[in-house]
């Protein structure tokens, strides 16, 4: 059975819909774009973080944090916020934190792929 907005577990759809001014069609379009970002632009982010960090990587983390917040991907938003804070403090994120990011991105991507 395909997922619906009501059954998404990785997303606070109320928050996402609020960003889309209650427009479900627009929200679905934004979710599709976010899914594309997760599978393309951010797919290698965990591995890149394990290899070290630089300004470009820090901007990617910050961008993912903002995008996740806009669509209601609360777990991704929370972990990227923590990683962002680490990077701004000059600290390398822990392997555990990076693993949470990787699992969160994968879970959200899987849900979006199954969204009806």
Z-matrix of the N, CA and C atoms (Angstrom, degrees):
N
C 1 1.435
C 2 1.540 1 109.41
N 3 1.346 2 117.66 1 127.66
C 4 1.463 3 119.27 2 -179.67
C 5 1.525 4 111.36 3 -68.24
N 6 1.303 5 114.79 4 153.07
C 7 1.455 6 120.16 5 177.95
C 8 1.524 7 109.99 6 -77.31
N 9 1.310 8 114.75 7 154.69
C 10 1.457 9 121.64 8 173.89
C 11 1.530 10 107.42 9 -121.74
N 12 1.301 11 116.68 10 170.02
C 13 1.466 12 119.29 11 178.13
C 14 1.525 13 111.09 12 -55.57
N 15 1.318 14 116.60 13 -37.07
C 16 1.465 15 120.96 14 -178.08
C 17 1.522 16 113.63 15 -67.44
N 18 1.329 17 117.43 16 -21.73
C 19 1.460 18 119.90 17 -175.13
C 20 1.526 19 113.43 18 -104.78
N 21 1.329 20 118.11 19 1.56
C 22 1.462 21 120.00 20 177.69
C 23 1.520 22 110.03 21 -65.94
N 24 1.321 23 117.02 22 131.21
C 25 1.464 24 121.42 23 -179.06
C 26 1.523 25 111.80 24 -99.38
N 27 1.322 26 117.33 25 -26.78
C 28 1.462 27 121.34 26 -176.64
C 29 1.530 28 112.39 27 -86.33
N 30 1.321 29 116.37 28 -2.09
C 31 1.456 30 120.72 29 -173.85
C 32 1.525 31 111.34 30 -128.60
N 33 1.308 32 115.60 31 139.09
C 34 1.455 33 121.91 32 168.66
C 35 1.524 34 104.47 33 -90.31
N 36 1.322 35 115.84 34 90.62
C 37 1.459 36 120.16 35 -173.38
C 38 1.528 37 112.18 36 -66.78
N 39 1.309 38 117.71 37 -26.19
C 40 1.476 39 119.79 38 175.83
C 41 1.526 40 110.17 39 -62.91
N 42 1.321 41 116.01 40 -43.92
C 43 1.468 42 120.33 41 178.42
C 44 1.527 43 110.43 42 -66.52
N 45 1.327 44 116.79 43 -43.61
C 46 1.457 45 120.46 44 178.99
C 47 1.514 46 112.51 45 -62.16
N 48 1.312 47 115.29 46 -42.83
C 49 1.468 48 119.55 47 177.67
C 50 1.529 49 111.05 48 -64.95
N 51 1.311 50 117.17 49 -34.58
C 52 1.462 51 120.36 50 178.08
C 53 1.532 52 110.44 51 -63.05
N 54 1.342 53 116.94 52 -40.94
C 55 1.468 54 120.53 53 176.54
C 56 1.523 55 111.01 54 -62.77
N 57 1.327 56 116.59 55 -29.63
C 58 1.467 57 121.95 56 179.84
C 59 1.529 58 111.25 57 -93.92
N 60 1.312 59 116.59 58 18.40
C 61 1.471 60 122.13 59 179.97
C 62 1.523 61 112.71 60 53.32
N 63 1.340 62 115.94 61 35.34
C 64 1.459 63 120.81 62 176.81
C 65 1.520 64 114.32 63 77.66
N 66 1.316 65 117.67 64 4.85
C 67 1.469 66 122.43 65 -177.61
C 68 1.537 67 109.13 66 -87.07
N 69 1.332 68 116.20 67 101.20
C 70 1.467 69 120.40 68 -176.02
C 71 1.523 70 112.42 69 -62.38
N 72 1.320 71 117.27 70 -38.98
C 73 1.467 72 120.06 71 179.36
C 74 1.530 73 110.96 72 -62.56
N 75 1.323 74 116.08 73 -43.73
C 76 1.462 75 120.51 74 177.27
C 77 1.526 76 110.54 75 -63.48
N 78 1.320 77 116.58 76 -43.12
C 79 1.472 78 120.81 77 179.23
C 80 1.521 79 110.54 78 -59.99
N 81 1.314 80 117.57 79 -43.09
C 82 1.464 81 120.84 80 178.07
C 83 1.540 82 110.82 81 -62.20
N 84 1.326 83 116.50 82 -38.74
C 85 1.467 84 120.08 83 177.60
C 86 1.524 85 110.49 84 -64.38
N 87 1.319 86 116.14 85 -42.84
C 88 1.463 87 121.09 86 179.20
C 89 1.536 88 110.12 87 -65.09
N 90 1.337 89 116.61 88 -40.87
C 91 1.472 90 119.90 89 176.36
C 92 1.526 91 110.99 90 -61.33
N 93 1.333 92 117.32 91 -39.73
C 94 1.467 93 120.66 92 178.18
C 95 1.531 94 110.29 93 -62.97
N 96 1.323 95 117.29 94 -41.37
C 97 1.470 96 120.62 95 177.43
C 98 1.526 97 111.03 96 -65.87
N 99 1.323 98 116.27 97 -39.43
C 100 1.464 99 120.70 98 178.61
C 101 1.529 100 109.77 99 -63.95
N 102 1.325 101 116.28 100 -41.54
C 103 1.467 102 120.36 101 177.76
C 104 1.524 103 110.26 102 -59.87
N 105 1.312 104 116.23 103 -42.54
C 106 1.461 105 120.62 104 178.24
C 107 1.526 106 110.37 105 -61.69
N 108 1.327 107 116.97 106 -42.38
C 109 1.465 108 120.84 107 177.48
C 110 1.530 109 110.86 108 -61.18
N 111 1.336 110 116.40 109 -44.15
C 112 1.464 111 120.16 110 -178.13
C 113 1.520 112 111.61 111 -62.47
N 114 1.328 113 116.62 112 -38.63
C 115 1.464 114 119.61 113 -175.76
C 116 1.521 115 112.65 114 -87.79
N 117 1.317 116 117.55 115 -10.86
C 118 1.454 117 121.05 116 -177.64
C 119 1.526 118 110.38 117 -116.89
N 120 1.288 119 115.49 118 -81.95
C 121 1.458 120 123.06 119 -172.79
C 122 1.537 121 113.88 120 -61.94
N 123 1.330 122 117.73 121 -36.19
C 124 1.463 123 120.45 122 -176.17
C 125 1.531 124 114.20 123 -106.01
N 126 1.313 125 117.71 124 4.78
C 127 1.471 126 121.26 125 -175.44
C 128 1.526 127 112.58 126 -60.81
N 129 1.306 128 117.56 127 -36.32
C 130 1.467 129 121.31 128 -176.06
C 131 1.530 130 113.28 129 -96.52
N 132 1.316 131 116.74 130 2.86
C 133 1.463 132 120.58 131 -175.69
C 134 1.530 133 113.78 132 -54.90
N 135 1.337 134 119.90 133 -46.63
C 136 1.470 135 118.13 134 179.07
C 137 1.536 136 113.32 135 -59.30
N 138 1.320 137 116.70 136 -43.80
C 139 1.469 138 119.53 137 179.43
C 140 1.520 139 111.05 138 -64.70
N 141 1.335 140 116.50 139 -39.19
C 142 1.461 141 120.22 140 178.71
C 143 1.520 142 110.67 141 -65.11
N 144 1.313 143 117.54 142 -38.58
C 145 1.462 144 120.62 143 178.12
C 146 1.525 145 111.19 144 -65.87
N 147 1.320 146 116.55 145 -36.77
C 148 1.472 147 119.44 146 178.11
C 149 1.529 148 111.18 147 -64.94
N 150 1.324 149 116.24 148 -29.56
C 151 1.465 150 120.99 149 -178.05
C 152 1.526 151 112.26 150 -81.04
N 153 1.306 152 117.28 151 -12.96
C 154 1.459 153 120.99 152 -178.16
C 155 1.507 154 109.54 153 132.33
N 156 1.314 155 116.45 154 -178.49
C 157 1.459 156 118.48 155 -178.10
C 158 1.520 157 110.35 156 -136.26
N 159 1.309 158 114.51 157 155.96
C 160 1.456 159 122.20 158 174.12
C 161 1.530 160 107.51 159 -147.78
N 162 1.316 161 116.26 160 -177.22
C 163 1.469 162 119.62 161 -176.87
C 164 1.522 163 112.10 162 -63.17
N 165 1.325 164 117.37 163 -38.35
C 166 1.462 165 120.75 164 -179.99
C 167 1.514 166 110.44 165 -63.41
N 168 1.308 167 116.60 166 -44.40
C 169 1.464 168 121.27 167 178.92
C 170 1.523 169 110.97 168 -65.24
N 171 1.306 170 116.88 169 -39.44
C 172 1.470 171 120.80 170 177.61
C 173 1.525 172 110.36 171 -62.16
N 174 1.331 173 117.72 172 -39.38
C 175 1.468 174 120.92 173 177.38
C 176 1.525 175 110.82 174 -66.12
N 177 1.330 176 117.08 175 -38.60
C 178 1.465 177 120.26 176 177.85
C 179 1.524 178 110.80 177 -61.82
N 180 1.312 179 116.84 178 -44.70
C 181 1.468 180 121.16 179 178.59
C 182 1.524 181 109.47 180 -60.48
N 183 1.316 182 116.35 181 -45.03
C 184 1.460 183 120.88 182 -179.70
C 185 1.532 184 111.09 183 -63.25
N 186 1.323 185 116.77 184 -40.80
C 187 1.467 186 121.61 185 178.15
C 188 1.517 187 110.82 186 -64.32
N 189 1.326 188 117.16 187 -44.27
C 190 1.463 189 120.88 188 178.42
C 191 1.516 190 110.43 189 -61.92
N 192 1.319 191 116.55 190 -40.25
C 193 1.475 192 120.69 191 178.61
C 194 1.523 193 110.09 192 -58.77
N 195 1.308 194 117.61 193 -46.87
C 196 1.460 195 121.48 194 -179.85
C 197 1.517 196 112.62 195 -66.21
N 198 1.327 197 116.29 196 -43.29
C 199 1.471 198 120.05 197 179.04
C 200 1.516 199 110.64 198 -63.20
N 201 1.324 200 116.55 199 -43.02
C 202 1.460 201 120.91 200 -179.92
C 203 1.529 202 110.55 201 -62.19
N 204 1.318 203 116.38 202 -41.27
C 205 1.455 204 120.08 203 178.37
C 206 1.522 205 112.20 204 -63.04
N 207 1.326 206 116.09 205 -37.30
C 208 1.467 207 120.83 206 -178.48
C 209 1.521 208 113.17 207 -67.66
N 210 1.329 209 116.99 208 -30.82
C 211 1.468 210 119.73 209 -177.92
C 212 1.527 211 112.71 210 -100.14
N 213 1.327 212 116.74 211 -3.09
C 214 1.458 213 119.90 212 179.40
C 215 1.520 214 114.24 213 84.73
N 216 1.332 215 116.91 214 20.40
C 217 1.475 216 120.92 215 177.26
C 218 1.531 217 107.64 216 -82.58
N 219 1.317 218 115.41 217 78.72
C 220 1.454 219 121.76 218 -168.71
C 221 1.523 220 114.34 219 -64.27
N 222 1.330 221 117.52 220 -37.71
C 223 1.468 222 119.18 221 -179.00
C 224 1.526 223 110.33 222 -68.58
N 225 1.331 224 116.84 223 -42.63
C 226 1.467 225 119.90 224 177.31
C 227 1.527 226 109.56 225 -64.63
N 228 1.319 227 116.71 226 -43.29
C 229 1.462 228 119.80 227 179.75
C 230 1.532 229 111.06 228 -59.63
N 231 1.328 230 117.06 229 -43.65
C 232 1.458 231 120.49 230 -179.09
C 233 1.513 232 113.52 231 -64.62
N 234 1.313 233 116.90 232 -44.70
C 235 1.465 234 119.50 233 -177.80
C 236 1.528 235 110.67 234 -72.24
N 237 1.327 236 118.21 235 -36.40
C 238 1.460 237 118.80 236 178.10
C 239 1.527 238 111.03 237 -70.71
N 240 1.322 239 117.00 238 -29.61
C 241 1.466 240 119.67 239 175.31
C 242 1.533 241 109.66 240 -62.85
N 243 1.324 242 115.53 241 -44.26
C 244 1.465 243 119.75 242 179.56
C 245 1.530 244 111.26 243 -66.21
N 246 1.322 245 116.95 244 -42.26
C 247 1.474 246 120.77 245 178.06
C 248 1.522 247 109.72 246 -64.06
N 249 1.322 248 117.11 247 -42.62
C 250 1.462 249 122.44 248 178.65
C 251 1.528 250 110.27 249 -58.16
N 252 1.323 251 116.57 250 -44.45
C 253 1.465 252 120.64 251 179.16
C 254 1.532 253 110.88 252 -63.51
N 255 1.336 254 116.66 253 -40.97
C 256 1.466 255 119.97 254 177.38
C 257 1.521 256 110.74 255 -60.22
N 258 1.332 257 116.03 256 -47.95
C 259 1.457 258 120.14 257 -177.24
C 260 1.527 259 111.12 258 -63.96
N 261 1.335 260 117.05 259 -40.49
C 262 1.467 261 120.19 260 178.54
C 263 1.524 262 111.68 261 -64.97
N 264 1.345 263 116.92 262 -27.91
C 265 1.463 264 121.59 263 178.23
C 266 1.528 265 111.80 264 -87.22
N 267 1.339 266 116.26 265 2.06
C 268 1.462 267 120.27 266 179.51
C 269 1.517 268 114.03 267 78.47
N 270 1.341 269 116.52 268 17.79
C 271 1.468 270 120.93 269 -178.88
C 272 1.519 271 109.92 270 -105.46
N 273 1.315 272 115.28 271 142.13
C 274 1.462 273 121.14 272 174.31
C 275 1.537 274 108.06 273 -76.75
N 276 1.352 275 117.82 274 129.41
C 277 1.465 276 119.13 275 177.19
C 278 1.531 277 111.15 276 -61.01
N 279 1.308 278 116.15 277 146.20
C 280 1.469 279 120.73 278 -179.36
C 281 1.526 280 110.78 279 -68.24
N 282 1.322 281 115.19 280 156.91
C 283 1.469 282 120.43 281 176.43
C 284 1.522 283 110.47 282 -59.47
N 285 1.325 284 116.84 283 -36.48
C 286 1.463 285 121.37 284 179.17
C 287 1.531 286 110.64 285 -63.10
N 288 1.310 287 116.92 286 -44.44
C 289 1.456 288 121.69 287 179.71
C 290 1.538 289 110.77 288 -64.40
N 291 1.307 290 116.29 289 -41.09
C 292 1.465 291 120.75 290 178.01
C 293 1.527 292 110.28 291 -65.87
N 294 1.321 293 116.95 292 -37.37
C 295 1.472 294 120.62 293 177.66
C 296 1.529 295 110.54 294 -64.80
N 297 1.321 296 117.34 295 -38.38
C 298 1.469 297 120.88 296 176.91
C 299 1.526 298 109.71 297 -64.15
N 300 1.326 299 116.95 298 -41.91
C 301 1.458 300 120.60 299 176.69
C 302 1.526 301 110.50 300 -59.55
N 303 1.312 302 116.24 301 -47.60
C 304 1.459 303 120.60 302 -178.49
C 305 1.533 304 111.02 303 -60.98
N 306 1.320 305 117.41 304 -45.30
C 307 1.466 306 121.59 305 179.50
C 308 1.533 307 111.05 306 -65.40
N 309 1.312 308 116.96 307 -39.16
C 310 1.466 309 121.37 308 -179.58
C 311 1.525 310 111.30 309 -66.34
N 312 1.314 311 115.91 310 -44.45
C 313 1.465 312 120.41 311 178.75
C 314 1.523 313 110.09 312 -63.19
N 315 1.324 314 116.55 313 -43.11
C 316 1.467 315 120.21 314 -179.70
C 317 1.528 316 111.03 315 -64.62
N 318 1.314 317 117.36 316 -44.12
C 319 1.474 318 120.61 317 -179.32
C 320 1.528 319 110.50 318 -64.13
N 321 1.316 320 117.89 319 -43.95
C 322 1.465 321 120.60 320 179.15
C 323 1.525 322 110.76 321 -65.68
N 324 1.305 323 116.37 322 -40.88
C 325 1.469 324 120.57 323 179.35
C 326 1.530 325 110.81 324 -63.53
N 327 1.314 326 116.56 325 -42.67
C 328 1.474 327 120.74 326 178.20
C 329 1.524 328 110.80 327 -61.10
N 330 1.329 329 116.22 328 -44.42
C 331 1.468 330 119.19 329 179.16
C 332 1.521 331 111.65 330 -62.56
N 333 1.299 332 116.04 331 -44.37
C 334 1.465 333 119.15 332 -178.26
C 335 1.521 334 111.53 333 -66.69
N 336 1.321 335 117.20 334 -33.15
C 337 1.466 336 120.51 335 177.41
C 338 1.527 337 110.48 336 -65.76
N 339 1.329 338 117.15 337 -29.85
C 340 1.466 339 121.70 338 -177.66
C 341 1.526 340 113.32 339 -94.86
N 342 1.341 341 116.83 340 -0.79
C 343 1.456 342 120.38 341 -176.51
C 344 1.529 343 110.51 342 -68.73
N 345 1.313 344 115.19 343 129.66
C 346 1.489 345 120.66 344 -179.04
C 347 1.510 346 109.94 345 -78.73
